[in-house]
């Protein structure tokens, strides 16, 4: 259509209407405008209507996974509408412009004061720290501060300061290694093992320290398995080392996740500034700080632990500002959203959220181990002091979990967490040895892929170096992870596992196309499975137990299910085995 509306309706011309001609680009679809209409790697030569640009990007992003079902991420995927409104109202503010945005800077200082108190900073002292883009920047600043203080001591003593090193576990997140590489510090990675719970071995770490060690990173919440590294024990060993050798090695706590979990779920744990050797702490506000990405925090014990040489004074924004971040400009909106969470939830609200996360993670862990097909590498659901999977530890965890259900207390009371191991609300799991023996070609990558069919994103990854022969899947339980979330996740894991097994006698397409035998509610499913495995199971019992679980959740496909073949062994006992491996 090339005629203007005013050509058809002359009266509108006198009102100044109808002058704009309709073009093909007025159409959202059918306009011929798309990413493939030109070289997407070249800067666009022409403009397009706003709604077309929006629709093009909006539609292309539909290929992303659902953040709520992304079990791999530690990041916050949901905030209240009021928090989102504050974010939108302050999108245009740059946090560093403190002269222009004085109220925003006051919020910054309040957040630092809250964290200083939360992490047991010295009472009556101002907080020394800053908001950062994420815990990675905080880790780098903490490492730089330790390097500069070490270098200053070496120079005063007239010693060589050209070969600094830093010690941390091989389970460290990549930001720790980046710090060392970017700032010319030798990384000394402490090997991990099952005995060290796949995180820092404090005894081995001690052996790597020498006069050139600027400090240590100790991780409060390993991303691999959720274990807390023992900050207090590491500090005790370093105190003893200083008494014997004079070496003074400080600790920076990488609390990316744990620094917002431990104060509420495990208030008895000493990991923060109560430990004198801890000189700095970093965390991610966008993980268990319950704020959208990207925001983090780093605090020092006192001003003397942040060398003056790392601080710059700027005056060109209208006032004098001190800055010591790696990144200059920084959106204020997410810091404001963090403050909203602090005053919205307070200690009570954060405790309720963290306790709920711990409960749901334990429920999922106990239910998975009750199936016989999976064991947890994470240990946060086991009685304190018990680690590793065995029939004994499985039953002990299930029994303790059942008992804590009867504890009468408020949702903010950490009492139900006290009998269990410290750790993040993270479930790291793998096939049991029994399951692998029965199905030698079972592949966790297949489980991860099949879970995508039902919308879940669950990674399958190797453990740290020296233990990387083991691969684990990971589910991070967050604020938005309800009991219904856990029930449906467990059900779909059972479906994926049986579908993988069904492919031994069918193609994958046939296995996926087989309808469910019946529709069964997932209500109370995880608890039901957890209770069903609350007895010692021999190998002879595990197959029928698995079939019972499938029948319970409606995933046992009567028309296609392969019946186990009974074989008589030499010793006269019978065992259920599949005719073919999966």
DAJORA-V98166 format. One record per residue. RES is the residue in three letters. PSI is psi in whole degrees, -180 to 180 (* if undefined). Layout:
RES,PSI
RES,PSI
This chain:
UNK,120
UNK,-13
UNK,141
UNK,158
UNK,-34
UNK,-23
UNK,-32
UNK,-32
UNK,82
UNK,-29
UNK,-28
UNK,-26
UNK,-38
UNK,-23
UNK,1
UNK,20
UNK,159
UNK,13
UNK,-27
UNK,132
UNK,142
UNK,135
UNK,170
UNK,-30
UNK,-6
UNK,-19
UNK,134
UNK,-45
UNK,151
UNK,6
UNK,-12
UNK,2
UNK,124
UNK,170
UNK,-27
UNK,0
UNK,-7
UNK,-174
UNK,111
UNK,-12
UNK,-3
UNK,147
UNK,131
UNK,139
UNK,-29
UNK,162
UNK,173
UNK,159
UNK,149
UNK,-43
UNK,-30
UNK,-43
UNK,-43
UNK,-49
UNK,-38
UNK,-48
UNK,-42
UNK,-46
UNK,-39
UNK,-30
UNK,-10
UNK,-18
UNK,-10
UNK,158
UNK,168
UNK,119
UNK,-34
UNK,-31
UNK,7
UNK,93
UNK,-9
UNK,-32
UNK,146
UNK,-9
UNK,151
UNK,131
UNK,2
UNK,137
UNK,161
UNK,153
UNK,-35
UNK,-37
UNK,-42
UNK,-35
UNK,-42
UNK,-39
UNK,-47
UNK,-37
UNK,-20
UNK,19
UNK,-33
UNK,0
UNK,135
UNK,120
UNK,-30
UNK,-14
UNK,71
UNK,-24
UNK,-37
UNK,-33
UNK,70
UNK,-39
UNK,-37
UNK,-40
UNK,-34
UNK,-38
UNK,-40
UNK,-48
UNK,-35
UNK,-42
UNK,-44
UNK,-41
UNK,-40
UNK,-45
UNK,-37
UNK,-43
UNK,-40
UNK,-36
UNK,23
UNK,38
UNK,163
UNK,129
UNK,142
UNK,-2
UNK,145
UNK,151
UNK,142
UNK,110
UNK,-170
UNK,158
UNK,146
UNK,177
UNK,-33
UNK,177
UNK,-24
UNK,-45
UNK,-38
UNK,-41
UNK,-43
UNK,-42
UNK,-40
UNK,-41
UNK,-42
UNK,-43
UNK,-43
UNK,-38
UNK,-45
UNK,-40
UNK,-39
UNK,-45
UNK,-40
UNK,-42
UNK,-42
UNK,-43
UNK,-40
UNK,-36
UNK,-1
UNK,30
UNK,160
UNK,135
UNK,30
UNK,-5
UNK,59
UNK,149
UNK,160
UNK,143
UNK,131
UNK,167
UNK,153
UNK,-10
UNK,7
UNK,149
UNK,156
UNK,-25
UNK,-32
UNK,-42
UNK,-34
UNK,-44
UNK,-48
UNK,-46
UNK,-44
UNK,-31
UNK,25
UNK,53
UNK,132
UNK,128
UNK,127
UNK,100
UNK,124
UNK,121
UNK,144
UNK,164
UNK,172
UNK,-35
UNK,-31
UNK,12
UNK,33
UNK,27
UNK,-164
UNK,127
UNK,107
UNK,-35
UNK,-44
UNK,-35
UNK,-40
UNK,-35
UNK,-17
UNK,-4
UNK,138
UNK,-169
UNK,-15
UNK,5
UNK,118
UNK,-23
UNK,-173
UNK,145
UNK,127
UNK,131
UNK,122
UNK,78
UNK,86
UNK,134
UNK,-25
UNK,-47
UNK,-7
UNK,-3
UNK,145
UNK,135
UNK,149
UNK,93
UNK,-46
UNK,-40
UNK,-41
UNK,-41
UNK,-40
UNK,-42
UNK,-37
UNK,-35
UNK,-45
UNK,-40
UNK,-40
UNK,-39
UNK,-36
UNK,-33
UNK,-16
UNK,-4
UNK,125
UNK,102
UNK,112
UNK,167
UNK,131
UNK,127
UNK,118
UNK,93
UNK,39
UNK,-46
UNK,-46
UNK,-23
UNK,-14
UNK,-6
UNK,-52
UNK,-43
UNK,-25
UNK,-43
UNK,-29
UNK,62
UNK,-17
UNK,-14
UNK,128
UNK,108
UNK,-14
UNK,-145
UNK,-2
UNK,-23
UNK,111
UNK,-29
UNK,-12
UNK,117
UNK,-19
UNK,155
UNK,136
UNK,154
UNK,166
UNK,120
UNK,-23
UNK,11
UNK,-110
UNK,5
UNK,-10
UNK,30
UNK,149
UNK,155
UNK,148
UNK,120
UNK,140
UNK,178
UNK,148
UNK,132
UNK,146
UNK,155
UNK,-42
UNK,164
UNK,-31
UNK,-14
UNK,-2
UNK,99
UNK,142
UNK,-31
UNK,-17
UNK,-4
UNK,134
UNK,146
UNK,128
UNK,142
UNK,-2
UNK,-3
UNK,7
UNK,-17
UNK,170
UNK,126
UNK,138
UNK,133
UNK,141
UNK,28
UNK,159
UNK,-36
UNK,137
UNK,-75
UNK,144
UNK,127
UNK,133
UNK,-21
UNK,-36
UNK,-30
UNK,-39
UNK,-39
UNK,-34
UNK,-43
UNK,-39
UNK,-46
UNK,-40
UNK,-50
UNK,-25
UNK,-47
UNK,-43
UNK,-174
UNK,-42
UNK,-47
UNK,-44
UNK,-40
UNK,-41
UNK,-44
UNK,-48
UNK,-40
UNK,-39
UNK,-41
UNK,-43
UNK,-43
UNK,-48
UNK,-36
UNK,-39
UNK,-40
UNK,-47
UNK,-41
UNK,-49
UNK,-40
UNK,-44
UNK,-44
UNK,-27
UNK,-19
UNK,-23
UNK,-17
UNK,-24
UNK,148
UNK,150
UNK,132
UNK,-33
UNK,152
UNK,12
UNK,-12
UNK,0
UNK,155
UNK,144
UNK,128
UNK,-14
UNK,133
UNK,151
UNK,155
UNK,133
UNK,169
UNK,-34
UNK,-48
UNK,-31
UNK,-48
UNK,-38
UNK,-40
UNK,-44
UNK,-41
UNK,-45
UNK,-41
UNK,-44
UNK,-39
UNK,-40
UNK,-17
UNK,-22
UNK,0
UNK,126
UNK,111
UNK,170
UNK,161
UNK,-19
UNK,-7
UNK,124
UNK,3
UNK,-42
UNK,-18
UNK,-21
UNK,-36
UNK,-10
UNK,165
UNK,151
UNK,152
UNK,169
UNK,159
UNK,68
UNK,136
UNK,108
UNK,121
UNK,162
UNK,172
UNK,145
UNK,160
UNK,-37
UNK,-43
UNK,-41
UNK,-38
UNK,-41
UNK,-31
UNK,77
UNK,-26
UNK,10
UNK,137
UNK,119
UNK,-26
UNK,-34
UNK,-42
UNK,-46
UNK,-42
UNK,-44
UNK,-34
UNK,-27
UNK,-30
UNK,-34
UNK,16
UNK,-12
UNK,145
UNK,106
UNK,113
UNK,155
UNK,114
UNK,156
UNK,151
UNK,175
UNK,165
UNK,145
UNK,-15
UNK,13
UNK,2
UNK,-21
UNK,134
UNK,141
UNK,153
UNK,155
UNK,135
UNK,119
UNK,121
UNK,123
UNK,-177
UNK,-39
UNK,5
UNK,100
UNK,178
UNK,-34
UNK,-38
UNK,-48
UNK,-43
UNK,-46
UNK,-37
UNK,-45
UNK,-44
UNK,-46
UNK,-31
UNK,-39
UNK,-40
UNK,-47
UNK,-39
UNK,-46
UNK,-36
UNK,-41
UNK,-43
UNK,-35
UNK,-26
UNK,-5
UNK,-25
UNK,-1
UNK,168
UNK,162
UNK,-39
UNK,-43
UNK,-42
UNK,-40
UNK,-28
UNK,-12
UNK,123
UNK,160
UNK,147
UNK,-36
UNK,163
UNK,119
UNK,136
UNK,145
UNK,2
UNK,128
UNK,18
UNK,-50
UNK,-42
UNK,-40
UNK,-44
UNK,-42
UNK,-43
UNK,-34
UNK,-22
UNK,18
UNK,33
UNK,157
UNK,131
UNK,126
UNK,168
UNK,-35
UNK,-27
UNK,-22
UNK,-35
UNK,-48
UNK,-33
UNK,-44
UNK,-45
UNK,-37
UNK,-38
UNK,-45
UNK,-42
UNK,-38
UNK,-40
UNK,3
UNK,22
UNK,1
UNK,111
UNK,100
UNK,-37
UNK,-23
UNK,-15
UNK,133
UNK,128
UNK,139
UNK,146
UNK,128
UNK,126
UNK,138
UNK,119
UNK,169
UNK,-34
UNK,5
UNK,-7
UNK,156
UNK,146
UNK,140
UNK,125
UNK,153
UNK,150
UNK,-34
UNK,156
UNK,164
UNK,*
